[in-house]
Amino acid sequence: MSTYTINPMTPHGTGAEIRGLDLTQPVDDALRKEVNADFAKHHVLVFRYQKLSAAQFAEAGEKFFGPLL
């Protein structure tokens, strides 16, 4: 079950806005898989209204997509 909403940003499906997901909170495997599937479908995800430091931004990316280089 989704804990967020996703809205396509273009008519052809590239890009989507995600709302209701706090990137500072831990994620479980089900949520990680769901966000990864949305990324594979839309290619670009926009997480609005996040107040993240540089370290939190990097950590959020690693939660879903693995270590950043």
Summary of the structure (lengths in Angstrom):
residues: 69
radius of gyration: 11.8
end to end distance: 31.3
largest distance: 33.8
contacts: 153
relative contact order: 0.22
helix: 38%
strand: 16%
